[in-house]
Amino acid sequence: MAEKVLFLEPSSALSLFIAQKIQSGPLVNMIYKLALLYDRIEATFYDSALIETVYHSVPPYAKVDSFDLLNTMNKVPEPNGEIIADLHRAYDEPEDAEGGEYAYYGIYTTLMKASETKGHFYTQPSFREGFLAFCKKHKPDYLDLMKQSFLCFDILKLIFDEQLSSFSPELTLNQIKEFTPLKIDFQNGIFNLSSELSGSYRLSEEQKNYIRKKLAHEEQELLEFLKPENLNKFDISKVEVAAEITSMAMPFPLPLGVLISFAQEIREIREFNKKGLNFILSIYVLKKLANAPAILEVPKCKICSLSRGEIEVMSDEECDKIILSHEFCERHIIAYLNIRKIYGLWGKDLLLMMKKMDQLR
C-alpha cells in the first residue's frame, strides 16, 4: 500500500512545532495527531537546527523529514506582484508585507510535492479560507488537493474532539510503537470517510451527525462481537482481553502489548472484517492508550519472584494480598485470565496454578 504523506505549508509547520515546544495554543499536540494519520510528514525549512530539535520529538509516530526546497524551487515559475499581494491576503497580512516571495516559493513547492506524491497539504485552520481563494484564482489545478486535505483534517479533529479528547502523546511516546499494527485501520477509517463525504472541504453539521451515528452503530456492533459467547466460536487465545477493549476499568493493569496482540487476532477473523469494524477497534485501542498511560508499565512480577515452596507455606490472607496487588508480568497476567476463566480458581490454588505455568513454557 502506498505511503501516506503530508506536506506542511512552511508557516504552519513552524507554528505546529513551536506550539508543541512551548505547550501552548490551539495547535498543541496537533503534529502528533497528524502523525497518526500519515506515514511521513515533510516540510520546508532552511534552519537545520530547528529540524534537529523539533522533528526528533515526533517519531515513532511517523517519519518526519525536510524535503529539498532549493532543488524543487527551480521548477516554480516566478511570481508577479498580483500573486504576491493575493498571497499576503491569504495570510491576512498587508499587501506590502515582507516575505511574500519566500512564502510563495515555499507554498508552491509544497503543493507541487503533495500533488506529485498524491499526498496531502496542511495549513492551519485560520489560513484555509484564504488559501482556497488564492488557489482558485492562481493555482486551480491544486484546488481539489486542498479540499481533500482540509476535509481529512476536519474529520480527524472531530474524531479526536469527541472520541479521543484525553489523548496526550507526551505520556505515551514509549508505547506508541505498539499501535503500529493498527495504524493503517485508523488511517483507512479517516480516508474512507473523506472519500464518502468528498465534494466539501469541511464538515457540515449534517455530516458530523452522520459520522457520529455511524461510529455509534459500529461501536454497538463491536461490543456485540466481543462478547465472550461470540468470541468462543473462534480460535482466539486471549478471549478475556476483550473486556479491556470494551471497558476502561479492569481489575489490574493490562500491558498494551497484550491488547494489541488480541486486536491483531480479531482482525484476522473473516466475520470481523466483513462487518468493517477495524476503524472503531483502532479507536478503542487509542482510547486505552489515552486513558491509561500510567499503567502501561507493569511493575515487578510477584509470581516470578516467588518459588512454589514459598507459595505453599503462605496464609490465605497473604495469597489474596498478592492477587489483589495486581503486580504481574504480561505472561502471568495472561495466565491469570485463562485460569480464572477456565477453572475459576482463587487464593493459593490460583497462585500455584499460575506458578505451574512456568513449568509448561
C-alpha angles and dihedrals in degrees: 000000000000118000113255108232131189124198117203122217103238100243092045091047089057091048092050095052096041090050089052093047096050094033094228140115136032093297095062110130091003092117089058093049090050090048090057088056098045135047094213133023121197134183140168118253133155092196107086091183090062090050091052095049102042106025094058091061093065105060135113085045092066141333110273125194145151115245123219104273097176096057093045093048089069089074094052117100116233114263126236127220094265092055092050092048092050090048090055088052089052088057090045089243132134112276091240095050118131126253097043097131094048090050090048094053092044094050096042091048091048092050091048092052092046091051094047093052096038086241132139134261122227128202124158117266096254091061100045101090091047093048093050090052091047092048094047090054102039110014107027092159088071097047096095090048090055094047093049091048096047092048091054090051091050091052091046090052092050092051093050095041095051107022105027105026093140095053109135113177096190089066095050109039092115091053102040092088087067089064093059096098090057098040092092090057091053091047094047091048092057095042093047090053089049091053091046092052097037120144096064131073097213136028121266119214088255091055092047090053090049091055091046092052092044093052092044090053092047090048091056091048091050093050090049092049092050095055108121092237089058097042091050087072089068135060097258118155098200107037093155091061088073087082090063091059096044096043134040090206117079130163090242139012110278114208113243090234090064091049093049091047090053092047090052090053090051091051090059093060111103094214090054093052091049089059092054095228099141094104096052090045090055089050091052091052090049088050089056090049091050099044102042109032094136096058098052093092107076114216124233108304115250092202094053091051095052129075122220089248092055091052091049093061097043121110122243089251092054091049093050090048091055093048093048092048088069090206097147133138119238093265094052093044088058089046089051092052094048096044093048091048099045104031105016091222126167140178120009093351090057093049092048092050091048089050090048089060087070089066091053095057 
